[in-house]
Amino acid sequence: MGWQTDYQTRGSLWAGASYLLPEIPENALVLETGCGNGKTLSSLGENAVGIDISSAAVQLAGPSALVGNVRFLPFKDSVFDIIFCWHVLGHLLFKERKKAADEMLRVLKLGGVLYFKDFSRNDFRYGKGTEVEPSSFLRGDGIVTHYFKQEELVSLFGPSDISTVSWDLRIKGVNNRREEILLSHKKTNSE
């Protein structure tokens, strides 16, 4: 309910250009999970579809988005060439994260690539709020945020290319470290 309320009351929460987008082949069929108001979806090409749990977000994202749950993707097996999962799994609890990862791998084609991005445990907000599961915190907005480490991502998706990117966010004259963990996973025959 936290996201639905946010989108209903504040409208388009995310603005600006999408960054760190990989090259997307012209005819690739792309899925963006947790597309929100469509900020990234609008940059993914005409063969991209977005899914979000918030109907208010989907209305903002436009006609290539639909309401749905990443844990129960409404698509056949092996449909997508590329899947984006940016700042989605971090808002789910452990069992939900595993189910969502399994679902994304199910709808990803053999040889397809899944791109994941979320906050790492080195992010300055780690530990803020009420811990509801290990490394998952509920803050005042009613939204859970989980902070990842590399081993978790390997257990969810299997062997992958994993890296981090960090930067300083200045708040009231103080630099605060933001850090995201990035994963690129190519689906193989062994999955």
Phi, psi and omega in degrees: 000335182302314180292318179301314179298315179302311182292326179291323185267327185251352179073218181293105183284330188241133181223179179091176183280147173284145181230165181059034176280133175287167175291133182247118178304148188306318184260012182293137174269121190241139174241130170250116176277144181060050187290347179055223183277007173095012181306307180280321182308320182294344180261359189265001176098173186284347178260025181254141175234144178244154177224139179211149181285340182266118177294329178294320177295315182299322176300321179287328185286332177105187191290344179269011179245150177220156179283131179186174184243128182298341178279346182219068185294130184275048182228155176291168177296148170053052183261320193259141175280325183221138174232133173253132175227082185252116178056049179241303185297335179294348179257014178242156174278169190310305183297326178290322178298316180297316179297317180295318178298316178299319179295316179296319178294328178296318185271355178277133178292156171300128184087353178285165184237134174254128177250124182241142174211132176198178184280143177267173179288354176269001179289144185296340180276352178304130179092355181271130182105193180264124180286118182258340173207165178307124179065018176238127187233136177260123179253181186299340180279359179082010182250129177280141174230123177259145180244127192264159167232161187304317183301324178298317183294322176296321179291332179279318190243347184091183181306133186206166170276123183231136177213175175231156172225135180225158180203166177263136174245116183273121178232120179050045176079004181243131175281129179240133183280122170259141176213128176251149173252132185244141179225141172234119184236120176262125183287132181242174178300335185282357180262000000 
